[in-house]
Amino acid sequence: MGMDAQLRIAIIGCGTLGTAIANGILEPKSETGFSVKHLTATVGTPASKKRVEETLGVNSHRLTVLTKEENVRAIQDAEIVILAMKPIKRAKVFAVSGFKEALRDKFVVSIMAGISTAALGRLVFGENASEDTASLQAVRAMPNMAAKIREAVTLYTPGVGTTEDNLEIADWIFHQVGVAYQMPEGSFDICAVLVGCAGSLLLLAIDGLLDAAVAEGVKRPDVQNLVVNSAIGMLKLVPEGDHPGVLREKIASPGGCSIRALLELEKLGVRSAFTTAILAAAAKSKSMSSS
Ligand SMILES: NC(=O)c1ccc[n+]([C@@H]2O[C@H](COP(=O)([O-])OP(=O)(O)OC[C@H]3O[C@@H](n4cnc5c(N)ncnc54)[C@H](OP(=O)(O)O)[C@@H]3O)[C@@H](O)[C@H]2O)c1
């Protein structure tokens, strides 16, 4: 398949992330490269169907939105299937008559957290079909919520035997919502939770910072964006080449306020609390493929 191919794509579970991806691929960043000939999106309820139709309405001529009863039809109409429902739903979704069978000759891109490509193969071909499992064309990917503003970092890893052509398609899909990097499955769980969960941990930190403002009599909405934007500005220095540890030292002047705050955090064990939290998330991610 050439880079200028027109793709027929289905998104099963077109919720927050599915809609962000749909938006990105329907309006690619570049006029050269792949494009979407038709997108079929499925959701759980009629209310969600209406939401997706409204959100992606400008592309209605290339879009069909269906509810979950028509998942199989959506897959049959596509060459590439993005599985974007919650992982907890997978058993129910795969149990529907014809679902697994319809997926077998498709290129399957799963963004379900914690589901390895081998586990995906078992869902499609059954527990004991190891040879068939290896033949599934599949990619496991972990984007993050910043896909909504096309600033996600997505990690992806191919299943055994996935062709270079299909990897190119996966790479293109995720570049439409930010940047994307391929990595080996062995390091996927820890890296994926860093990409998928680090944002929520840092948001908790922001919440704590804002509590201090409120305690000092300043309204939260008055400082929220100031705090977030100052953090974004500082963090952007890291990809520019500043080492995080060195940067932190530079900010903390001798006898100053920052060093006082940093010492308090160290006393409270915040650094190791972050490490422990991410290790717990990675362990959960590893265990999900076998549950
Ligand atoms: N959220 C994150 O930051 C993040 C990060 C990385 C990866 N992920 C992964 O991305 C996936 C989507 O997450 P999300 O936050 O976008 O979830 P979400 O907003 O809840 O989207 C899930 C969608 O699935 C639909 N759905 C439910 N049952 C279905 C069925 N039987 N058939 C078809 N569609 C069905 C839901 O429709 P209704 O609402 O109508 O039920 C909803 O539109 C998950 O697998 C998650 O693990 C999420």
Ligand as a Chemical Component Dictionary entry (heavy atoms), coordinates in Angstrom:
data_LIG
# 
_chem_comp.id                   LIG 
_chem_comp.type                 NON-POLYMER 
_chem_comp.pdbx_formal_charge   0 
_chem_comp.three_letter_code    LIG 
# 
loop_
_chem_comp_atom.comp_id 
_chem_comp_atom.atom_id 
_chem_comp_atom.alt_atom_id 
_chem_comp_atom.type_symbol 
_chem_comp_atom.charge 
_chem_comp_atom.model_Cartn_x 
_chem_comp_atom.model_Cartn_y 
_chem_comp_atom.model_Cartn_z 
_chem_comp_atom.pdbx_ordinal 
LIG N1  N1  N 0  -8.257  8.192  28.637 1  
LIG C1  C1  C 0  -6.949  8.161  28.511 2  
LIG O1  O1  O 0  -6.198  9.049  28.905 3  
LIG C2  C2  C 0  -6.322  6.960  27.827 4  
LIG C3  C3  C 0  -4.939  6.936  27.591 5  
LIG C4  C4  C 0  -4.423  5.851  26.873 6  
LIG C5  C5  C 0  -5.239  4.816  26.451 7  
LIG N2  N2  N 1  -6.571  4.854  26.737 8  
LIG C6  C6  C 0  -7.408  3.773  26.254 9  
LIG O2  O2  O 0  -8.234  4.327  25.240 10 
LIG C7  C7  C 0  -9.487  3.661  25.224 11 
LIG C8  C8  C 0  -10.590 4.711  25.210 12 
LIG O3  O3  O 0  -10.514 5.540  26.337 13 
LIG P1  P1  P 0  -11.468 6.812  26.426 14 
LIG O4  O4  O 0  -10.977 7.620  27.559 15 
LIG O5  O5  O -1 -11.598 7.429  25.076 16 
LIG O6  O6  O 0  -12.846 6.086  26.827 17 
LIG P2  P2  P 0  -14.363 6.559  26.593 18 
LIG O7  O7  O 0  -14.413 8.036  26.363 19 
LIG O8  O8  O 0  -15.176 5.971  27.677 20 
LIG O9  O9  O 0  -14.750 5.861  25.196 21 
LIG C9  C9  C 0  -15.185 4.558  25.105 22 
LIG C10 C10 C 0  -16.257 4.516  24.044 23 
LIG O10 O10 O 0  -16.654 3.160  23.873 24 
LIG C11 C11 C 0  -18.052 3.162  23.625 25 
LIG N3  N3  N 0  -18.581 1.824  23.857 26 
LIG C12 C12 C 0  -19.011 1.263  25.005 27 
LIG N4  N4  N 0  -19.412 -0.009 24.785 28 
LIG C13 C13 C 0  -19.226 -0.242 23.461 29 
LIG C14 C14 C 0  -19.460 -1.367 22.621 30 
LIG N5  N5  N 0  -19.951 -2.511 23.092 31 
LIG N6  N6  N 0  -19.160 -1.252 21.312 32 
LIG C15 C15 C 0  -18.664 -0.106 20.797 33 
LIG N7  N7  N 0  -18.423 0.995  21.556 34 
LIG C16 C16 C 0  -18.697 0.918  22.858 35 
LIG C17 C17 C 0  -18.573 4.207  24.576 36 
LIG O11 O11 O 0  -19.863 4.624  24.197 37 
LIG P3  P3  P 0  -20.918 5.096  25.352 38 
LIG O12 O12 O 0  -20.254 6.246  26.046 39 
LIG O13 O13 O 0  -22.118 5.471  24.548 40 
LIG O14 O14 O 0  -21.121 3.903  26.236 41 
LIG C18 C18 C 0  -17.517 5.299  24.384 42 
LIG O15 O15 O 0  -17.890 6.107  23.289 43 
LIG C19 C19 C 0  -9.503  2.728  26.425 44 
LIG O16 O16 O 0  -9.261  1.418  25.993 45 
LIG C20 C20 C 0  -8.362  3.203  27.285 46 
LIG O17 O17 O 0  -7.744  2.125  27.965 47 
LIG C21 C21 C 0  -7.138  5.916  27.393 48 
# 
loop_
_chem_comp_bond.comp_id 
_chem_comp_bond.atom_id_1 
_chem_comp_bond.atom_id_2 
_chem_comp_bond.value_order 
_chem_comp_bond.pdbx_ordinal 
LIG N1  C1  SING 1  
LIG C1  O1  DOUB 2  
LIG C1  C2  SING 3  
LIG C2  C3  SING 4  
LIG C2  C21 DOUB 5  
LIG C3  C4  DOUB 6  
LIG C4  C5  SING 7  
LIG C5  N2  DOUB 8  
LIG N2  C6  SING 9  
LIG N2  C21 SING 10 
LIG C6  O2  SING 11 
LIG C6  C20 SING 12 
LIG O2  C7  SING 13 
LIG C7  C8  SING 14 
LIG C7  C19 SING 15 
LIG C8  O3  SING 16 
LIG O3  P1  SING 17 
LIG P1  O4  DOUB 18 
LIG P1  O5  SING 19 
LIG P1  O6  SING 20 
LIG O6  P2  SING 21 
LIG P2  O7  DOUB 22 
LIG P2  O8  SING 23 
LIG P2  O9  SING 24 
LIG O9  C9  SING 25 
LIG C9  C10 SING 26 
LIG C10 O10 SING 27 
LIG C10 C18 SING 28 
LIG O10 C11 SING 29 
LIG C11 N3  SING 30 
LIG C11 C17 SING 31 
LIG N3  C12 SING 32 
LIG N3  C16 SING 33 
LIG C12 N4  DOUB 34 
LIG N4  C13 SING 35 
LIG C13 C14 SING 36 
LIG C13 C16 DOUB 37 
LIG C14 N5  SING 38 
LIG C14 N6  DOUB 39 
LIG N6  C15 SING 40 
LIG C15 N7  DOUB 41 
LIG N7  C16 SING 42 
LIG C17 O11 SING 43 
LIG C17 C18 SING 44 
LIG O11 P3  SING 45 
LIG P3  O12 DOUB 46 
LIG P3  O13 SING 47 
LIG P3  O14 SING 48 
LIG C18 O15 SING 49 
LIG C19 O16 SING 50 
LIG C19 C20 SING 51 
LIG C20 O17 SING 52 
# 
